Amino acid sequence: MAIQTPTHTTSDATAIVAADDRVIQRAAAALRANNIEVVVVDTGDEARDEVLSRVEPGSEVYSGKSLTLEEIGVFAALHEAGRFDAIRPKLQAMDRATHGREMRKLGSTPDTIVGSVNALTADGVLVAASATGNQLAGYAAGAGRVILVVGSQKIVPDLDAALRRIREVVFPYENARVQATLGVETKLEKILLLIGEWVAGRTTVILVREPVGV
């Protein structure tokens, strides 16, 4: 089932456009069949409200940098002073040379991790790429609860298209961001495929009809 593609793009993998609702519902059904909760919303504002309703006030939560979360206001909300027990500020205050072990444990085994992925295949495979893998351990098994916000423009036909999207859309954006902030180029080092959950309810995907993130 084809994803709508604007005329200026050359493939579904590079399209930044909302997916057809039939595609959204097919991906959602595939995720649900594999023990992943799915909530489909229309807008980023609705996605933000869904995320925050699932994180208990004062509870431990970790989020890496994510344009999706930044755009919809989730990243800022998770780090409001006194609202949650946010892990990211703790990590930023530590020295990796002297507290590396503690930092690894804090980042990989939070009570809740909130993030996104780089692609979602039409048959329900979530694809997350990373240079360091900081968030991937939590997604895969370390976190007690996983909440992922995914714009429908990230839905692609298959894994080949997902990898192409990472190379052609995600990597150029991320490389430019890292160059601007750190003065170095990033690398694509690790890719995680999330097909399903052994325990129902551990992972929730908030699938947003409007494009959010890259």
Sequence and secondary structure as in RCSB ss.txt:
>XXXX:A:sequence
MAIQTPTHTTSDATAIVAADDRVIQRAAAALRANNIEVVVVDTGDEARDEVLSRVEPGSEVYSGKSLTLEEIGVF
AALHEAGRFDAIRPKLQAMDRATHGREMRKLGSTPDTIVGSVNALTADGVLVAASATGNQLAGYAAGAGRVILVV
GSQKIVPDLDAALRRIREVVFPYENARVQATLGVETKLEKILLLIGEWVAGRTTVILVREPVGV
>XXXX:A:secstr
      TT SSGGG  S   HHHHHHHHHHHHHTT EEEEESSHHHHHHHHHHTS TT EEE    HHHHHHTHH
HHHTSTTTSEESHHHHHTS HHHHHHHHHHHHHS SEEEE  SEEETTS EEEEESS TTHHIIIIISSEEEEEE
EGGGEESSHHHHHHHIIIIIHHHHHHHHHHHHSS     EEEEE   SSTTSEEEEEESS    
